[in-house]
Amino acid sequence: MSTLISYAQNFEDIMLWRALSQVEDGCYVDVGAQSPDVDSVSRLFYEHGWRGVHVEPTPHYAGQLRAQRPDEVVLQMAVGERAGILTFFEIEGTGLSTGESLIAAEHRASGFQVNELRVPLVTLDTVLEQVGDRDVHWLKIDVEGAEKQVIDGWQQTARRPWLLVIESTRPLTAEQSHHEWEPAVLAKGYTFAYFDGLNRFYVSEEHPELMPSLAVPPNVFDDFSLSSSSTLCAQVNLAYQALERRGVDEANALHGQIQALHTDADAVRHELQAQLDAARAERDLLEAQIARNDLQHAAMVDGMVMAHNQSLAEFQRLVSQEALALQAELASRTDEAEAGRHTAHKWWLAHEELRRQIQQIHSSRSWQLTRPLRAVRRRLSSGVLTGLKRIVRPVAVHAVRTVFAIPGLKRALKPLIARVPFLYTRLHSVAMQEQLFDQERSNRPPLEGREHDRTMLHMDKRARGVFEDLQRARKEGKAA
């Protein structure tokens, strides 16, 4: 695969891949694996040919792992300080299941449904033996508060994974808990390398060459995309699901209308058939009466039969016309249903196009260049921003007045400032509020309108192209 897709909750897979991408057919051990897809640290490696061992005590997720990873080892058990039987607290549909009763009680108090299970308990030594003679390139431990017990069960084996990823905060909080077990990890010959806000990464002393790869967090140079199950894509997924549900609802409504038309057509056919059967029965009765009548009444009866047959033919003609009309109506409703499906597909294509455009915006140079400004603005309180504006505005006003007073200086500075759209927009606003453009127009002919093109002027070529595509897509959506 040429493009990396991150499936992990906090980009743990991207950090590990950056350090270990040069390894072919690598091996991993995932303690607390949970889903094979959602928030999975191992799926990226599995897609690139790696194989390993999963430890997952929850029956639901262990079953999913066996079904989707038939060529890997799945241990449906818990890991602790010693072997035995553990009372395990399952929280269905989440990754919060735990062997810690106090943590389970907190989740129960928060409204979660907690089920108690009895599961086998083994040590980490036993788990690492499942790998055989292969190197373990990374070991992940995510056991919702029981990390110390897992590490304390790592005593006998001399096997040392190259990298460790250990969840180091209490469940559903940012409170760090690594002080409980980190001394034991360091004593085994590991060096702390990176903390991502949720996990701590450690490098074996046998592989110090991996330390530089963990120096910085995931970034644009890792060249990866998010999976559709990522929580960062929640809004896009919700919008797509709503659009999909809308298309399904419309299709179901049209299908219901078609079924109703079929029902009506069947009822009409049954009624017409009953009338036709009655007419045939009447004809048979008349024929029997003709056979019994005297020859003197034969001519009169023949005339009556002929008249009746003509009426019957006219009735059948009317019935045929009604049936043709019903078939035409049914064809029209079928066309409407097909048009509805095309409309749903068109909306899906529009959604895909908008998502592509959003990705282009996020990868544009202007978006990357203004990222530090957005980060600074988010961290500054409204009071600090207001104070800075009160200090900076008089200076900006004086500077702009000075530039407008010296035409040569304005011509020299304007191209330089225009390269920074945010600064150009702010200074242009100051000049407008101070009516400096009005004063300048009184002395020379007005400009060609460039001062007022505040939408397109402050974008680089790539951002301008994305903006025009969005406007065109919006117009096409309205026209459709």
C-alpha positions in Angstrom: 0.0 0.0 0.0 1.3 3.4 -0.9 -0.9 5.5 1.4 -0.9 4.9 5.2 -4.3 4.7 6.9 -4.3 5.3 10.7 -6.9 3.2 12.6 -5.5 3.8 16.1 -7.2 6.0 18.7 -4.3 8.5 19.2 -2.1 7.8 16.2 -0.1 5.1 18.0 0.2 3.1 14.8 1.7 6.0 12.9 4.4 6.6 15.6 5.3 2.8 15.6 5.3 2.6 11.8 7.6 5.6 11.6 10.1 3.7 13.8 9.6 0.2 12.3 8.5 0.6 8.6 11.9 -0.8 7.5 11.0 -4.2 9.1 9.4 -6.7 6.8 7.0 -9.4 8.1 7.3 -8.0 11.6 5.7 -9.3 14.8 3.6 -7.6 17.5 1.9 -8.5 20.8 -1.3 -6.5 21.5 -2.5 -6.9 25.2 -6.0 -5.4 25.3 -6.5 -5.6 21.6 -10.3 -4.8 21.5 -11.7 -4.4 17.9 -9.7 -5.6 14.9 -10.8 -2.4 13.1 -12.0 0.5 15.4 -9.1 2.1 17.4 -6.9 -0.8 16.3 -3.1 -0.3 16.7 -2.3 -3.5 14.8 -4.5 -3.1 11.6 -2.1 -0.9 9.7 0.7 -3.4 10.4 -1.6 -6.4 9.5 -2.3 -4.7 6.1 1.4 -4.5 5.5 2.1 -8.2 6.1 2.8 -8.2 9.8 1.3 -10.9 12.1 1.2 -11.3 15.9 -0.7 -12.2 19.1 -3.8 -10.6 20.4 -5.0 -10.8 24.0 -8.7 -9.9 24.5 -10.9 -11.3 27.3 -14.2 -9.8 26.0 -16.1 -12.5 24.1 -17.5 -10.1 21.5 -14.2 -8.6 20.4 -12.3 -11.9 20.7 -14.8 -13.3 18.3 -14.4 -10.5 15.8 -10.6 -10.9 16.0 -10.8 -14.6 15.2 -13.2 -14.0 12.3 -11.2 -11.2 10.7 -7.7 -12.4 11.6 -7.8 -16.2 11.1 -4.0 -16.3 10.6 -3.2 -14.8 14.0 -3.2 -16.0 17.6 -6.1 -14.7 19.7 -6.1 -15.4 23.4 -9.5 -14.9 25.0 -8.1 -14.3 28.5 -6.7 -11.6 30.8 -3.1 -10.9 31.8 -2.0 -10.4 35.4 0.7 -10.9 38.0 0.1 -14.7 38.3 -2.0 -17.4 36.5 -5.5 -18.2 37.8 -9.1 -17.1 37.3 -10.1 -13.4 37.2 -13.5 -11.7 37.7 -13.6 -9.5 34.6 -16.0 -6.5 34.2 -17.2 -6.2 30.6 -18.7 -2.9 29.5 -20.4 -3.8 26.2 -19.7 -1.8 23.1 -16.8 0.1 24.6 -13.0 -0.3 25.1 -13.5 0.3 28.9 -13.8 -3.3 30.1 -11.4 -3.9 33.0 -10.3 -6.3 35.6 -10.3 -3.6 38.3 -13.4 -3.6 40.5 -13.0 0.0 41.6 -12.8 1.3 38.0 -15.8 -0.9 37.1 -17.7 0.7 40.0 -16.9 4.2 38.7 -18.2 3.3 35.2 -21.3 1.7 36.7 -21.9 4.9 38.6 -21.5 6.9 35.4 -24.4 5.0 33.8 -22.5 2.2 31.9 -23.9 -1.3 31.8 -21.3 -3.6 33.5 -21.4 -7.4 33.2 -19.2 -9.7 35.3 -17.4 -12.6 33.7 -15.0 -15.3 34.9 -12.0 -15.5 32.5 -8.6 -17.3 32.6 -5.7 -15.2 33.9 -2.2 -15.7 32.5 1.1 -13.9 32.9 2.9 -11.8 30.3 5.6 -14.4 30.2 3.1 -16.9 28.9 1.8 -14.5 26.3 5.3 -13.8 25.0 6.0 -17.5 24.7 3.2 -17.7 22.0 5.5 -15.8 19.5 8.1 -18.6 19.4 11.6 -17.7 18.3 10.6 -14.5 16.4 11.5 -11.0 17.6 8.7 -9.0 19.1 9.0 -5.6 17.4 6.3 -3.8 19.5 4.2 -4.7 22.6 1.1 -2.6 23.5 -0.5 -2.8 26.9 -3.9 -1.2 27.3 -5.8 -2.9 30.2 -7.8 0.0 31.7 -5.9 0.5 35.0 -4.4 -3.0 35.4 -1.0 -2.1 33.7 1.0 -2.7 36.9 -0.3 -6.2 37.3 0.5 -7.1 33.7 4.1 -5.8 34.0 4.6 -7.5 37.4 3.8 -10.8 35.6 6.8 -10.2 33.2 9.5 -12.0 35.2 10.8 -15.3 33.7 11.3 -14.7 30.0 14.3 -12.9 28.7 12.4 -11.7 25.5 12.5 -7.9 25.1 10.2 -6.3 22.5 11.9 -3.5 20.7 9.3 -0.9 21.5 6.7 -0.7 24.3 3.4 1.3 24.2 1.7 1.5 27.5 -1.5 3.4 28.3 -0.5 5.7 31.2 -3.6 7.6 32.2 -6.5 6.6 34.3 -9.6 5.5 32.3 -11.5 8.5 30.8 -9.2 11.0 32.5 -5.9 12.8 31.8 -4.6 11.8 35.2 -1.2 10.0 34.6 -0.6 6.7 36.4 2.8 5.6 35.1 4.5 6.2 38.4 2.9 2.9 39.6 4.7 0.7 37.0 7.4 2.8 35.1 10.3 1.8 37.5 9.8 -1.8 36.6 9.9 -1.0 32.9 13.1 1.1 33.2 14.7 -1.7 35.3 14.2 -4.1 32.3 16.4 -2.0 30.1 14.0 0.4 28.5 14.3 4.2 28.0 11.3 6.6 28.0 11.0 8.1 24.5 7.6 9.8 24.0 4.3 10.7 25.6 1.3 11.3 23.4 -1.1 12.5 26.1 -2.5 8.9 26.5 0.4 6.5 26.1 4.1 6.4 27.0 6.5 4.9 24.5 9.7 3.1 25.6 12.7 1.9 23.5 14.8 -1.1 24.4 18.4 -0.4 25.2 19.3 -3.0 22.5 17.8 -0.7 19.8 18.8 2.9 20.6 18.7 3.7 16.9 14.8 3.9 17.2 14.9 6.9 19.6 15.1 9.7 17.0 12.0 8.4 15.2 9.9 9.1 18.3 11.2 12.6 18.9 8.1 14.4 17.4 4.4 13.7 17.3 2.6 12.6 14.1 2.7 15.3 11.5 2.1 16.1 7.8 5.4 14.5 6.8 4.1 11.0 7.9 1.8 11.2 4.9 -1.2 9.3 6.3 -5.0 9.5 6.2 -7.6 8.8 8.9 -9.9 5.8 8.7 -13.6 6.3 8.4 -14.1 4.9 11.9 -11.9 7.6 13.5 -13.5 9.8 16.0 -11.9 12.8 14.2 -14.2 12.0 11.2 -17.4 11.8 13.4 -19.1 14.8 11.7 -18.4 13.6 8.2 -19.6 10.1 9.1 -22.8 11.5 10.7 -23.5 13.6 7.6 -22.9 10.6 5.3 -25.1 8.3 7.4 -27.9 10.9 7.5 -27.7 11.3 3.7 -27.7 7.5 3.3 -30.7 7.1 5.6 -32.5 9.8 3.7 -31.9 8.0 0.4 -33.0 4.7 2.0 -36.2 6.3 3.4 -37.0 7.9 0.0 -36.4 4.6 -1.7 -38.6 2.7 0.8 -41.3 5.3 0.4 -41.3 4.9 -3.4 -41.2 1.1 -3.0 -44.3 1.4 -0.7 -46.1 3.4 -3.3 -45.2 0.9 -6.0 -46.5 -1.9 -3.8 -49.7 0.0 -3.2 -50.1 0.4 -7.0 -49.5 -3.3 -7.5 -52.2 -4.0 -4.8 -54.7 -1.7 -6.4 -54.0 -3.2 -9.9 -54.5 -6.7 -8.4 -57.8 -5.6 -6.9 -59.0 -4.2 -10.2 -57.9 -7.3 -12.0 -59.8 -9.5 -9.5 -62.9 -7.3 -9.8 -62.8 -7.3 -13.6 -62.3 -11.1 -13.7 -65.3 -11.6 -11.4 -67.4 -9.4 -13.7 -66.1 -11.4 -16.7 -66.9 -14.7 -15.0 -70.4 -13.4 -14.2 -70.9 -12.4 -17.8 -69.7 -15.8 -19.0 -72.1 -17.5 -16.5 -74.9 -15.4 -17.8 -74.0 -16.2 -21.3 -74.0 -19.9 -20.5 -77.4 -19.6 -18.8 -78.8 -17.8 -21.9 -77.4 -20.5 -24.1 -79.1 -23.2 -21.9 -82.4 -21.3 -22.1 -82.1 -21.0 -25.9 -81.7 -24.8 -26.1 -84.9 -25.3 -24.1 -86.9 -22.7 -25.9 -89.1 -23.5 -28.9 -87.7 -22.8 -32.4 -90.1 -19.9 -32.7 -88.1 -18.0 -30.1 -84.7 -18.8 -31.5 -84.4 -15.7 -33.7 -85.3 -13.4 -30.7 -82.9 -15.2 -28.4 -80.1 -14.9 -31.0 -80.7 -11.2 -31.2 -80.5 -10.8 -27.5 -77.3 -12.9 -27.4 -75.7 -10.8 -30.1 -76.6 -7.6 -28.2 -75.1 -9.0 -25.0 -71.9 -10.1 -26.8 -71.5 -6.6 -28.2 -71.9 -5.1 -24.7 -69.4 -7.7 -23.4 -66.9 -6.7 -26.1 -67.3 -3.0 -25.2 -66.8 -3.9 -21.5 -63.7 -5.9 -22.3 -62.3 -3.0 -24.4 -62.9 -0.6 -21.4 -61.2 -3.1 -19.1 -58.2 -3.3 -21.5 -57.9 0.5 -21.6 -58.0 0.7 -17.7 -55.3 -2.0 -17.5 -53.1 -0.1 -19.9 -53.5 3.1 -17.9 -52.6 1.2 -14.7 -49.5 -0.2 -16.4 -48.5 3.3 -17.6 -48.9 4.6 -14.0 -46.8 1.8 -12.6 -44.1 2.5 -15.2 -44.1 6.2 -14.2 -43.8 5.4 -10.5 -41.0 3.0 -11.3 -39.2 5.8 -13.2 -39.7 8.0 -10.1 -38.1 5.4 -7.9 -35.1 5.1 -10.3 -34.8 8.9 -10.3 -34.8 8.8 -6.5 -32.0 6.3 -6.5 -30.0 8.5 -8.9 -30.6 11.5 -6.7 -29.3 9.6 -3.6 -26.2 8.6 -5.6 -25.7 12.2 -6.8 -25.8 13.4 -3.2 -23.3 10.7 -2.2 -21.0 11.9 -5.1 -21.4 15.5 -3.9 -20.4 14.4 -0.4 -17.3 12.7 -1.7 -16.3 15.7 -3.7 -16.8 18.0 -0.7 -14.7 15.7 1.5 -12.0 15.7 -1.2 -12.0 19.5 -1.3 -11.8 19.7 2.5 -8.8 17.4 2.4 -7.2 19.7 -0.3 -7.9 22.8 1.9 -6.3 21.1 4.9 -3.2 20.1 2.8 -2.9 23.6 1.2 0.0 25.8 2.0 -2.1 28.7 3.4 -3.8 26.3 5.8 -0.4 25.0 7.0 1.1 28.5 7.2 -1.7 29.8 9.4 -1.8 26.8 11.7 0.6 28.5 14.3 -1.7 31.6 14.2 -4.8 29.5 14.9 -3.0 27.6 17.6 -1.9 30.8 19.3 -5.4 32.3 19.0 -7.0 29.2 20.6 -4.7 29.4 23.6 -5.2 33.1 24.2 -8.2 34.2 26.3 -10.6 36.8 25.0 -9.3 39.3 27.7 -5.7 38.9 26.5 -6.8 39.3 22.8 -8.8 42.5 23.7 -5.8 43.9 25.6 -3.4 43.2 22.7 -5.8 44.8 20.2 -6.0 48.0 22.3 -2.2 48.1 22.4 -1.5 47.2 18.8 -4.3 49.2 17.1 -2.9 52.7 17.7 0.5 51.5 16.4 -1.1 50.0 13.3 -3.1 53.1 12.6 0.0 55.3 12.9 2.0 52.9 10.6 -0.8 52.8 8.0 -1.2 56.6 8.0 2.6 57.0 7.5 2.6 54.5 4.6 -0.4 56.3 2.9 1.5 59.6 3.4 4.5 58.3 1.4 3.3 56.9 -1.9 6.6 55.4 -2.8 6.8 53.5 0.5 3.2 52.2 0.0 4.1 50.8 -3.5 7.2 49.1 -2.0 5.5 47.6 1.0 2.2 46.5 -0.6 3.5 43.5 -2.5 5.4 42.2 0.5 2.4 42.5 2.9 0.1 41.0 0.3 2.0 37.7 0.7 0.7 37.4 4.3 -3.2 37.5 3.7 -4.0 37.7 7.4 -1.8 40.8 8.0 -2.9 42.4 4.7 -6.6 42.0 5.6 -6.1 43.5 9.1 -4.2 46.5 7.8 -6.7 47.0 4.9 -9.5 47.0 7.5 -7.6 49.7 9.5 -7.2 51.8 6.4 -10.9 51.5 5.5 -12.0 52.4 9.1 -9.7 55.5 9.1 -11.1 56.5 5.6 -7.6 56.6 4.2 -8.7 55.2 0.8 -11.3 58.1 0.5 -8.5 60.6 1.2 -6.3 59.0 -1.4 -9.0 58.9 -4.1 -9.5 62.6 -3.7 -5.9 63.1 -4.9 -5.8 60.5 -7.7 -8.1 58.2 -9.8 -9.5 55.2 -8.0 -8.0 51.8 -8.3 -9.4 49.0 -10.4 -11.3 47.4 -7.5 -8.3 45.4 -6.2 -8.7 46.8 -2.7 -12.2 45.4 -2.4 -11.5 41.9 -3.6 -11.0 40.7 -0.1 -12.0 37.1 -0.8 -9.8 36.0 -3.7 -6.8 38.4 -3.2 -5.5 36.9 0.1 -5.4 33.3 -1.1 -2.5 31.5 -2.8 -3.1 29.8 -6.2 -4.0 26.5 -4.7 -6.5 27.9 -2.1 -8.0 30.1 -4.8 -8.6 27.0 -6.9 -10.2 25.1 -4.0 -12.5 28.2 -3.3 -13.6 28.4 -6.9 -14.3 24.6 -7.0 -16.5 25.0 -3.8 -18.4 27.9 -5.3 -19.0 25.9 -8.5 -20.1 22.8 -6.6 -22.5 24.9 -4.6 -24.1 26.5 -7.7 -24.4 23.1 -9.4 -26.0 21.7 -6.2 -28.6 24.5 -6.2 -29.2 24.0 -10.0 -29.8 20.3 -9.4 
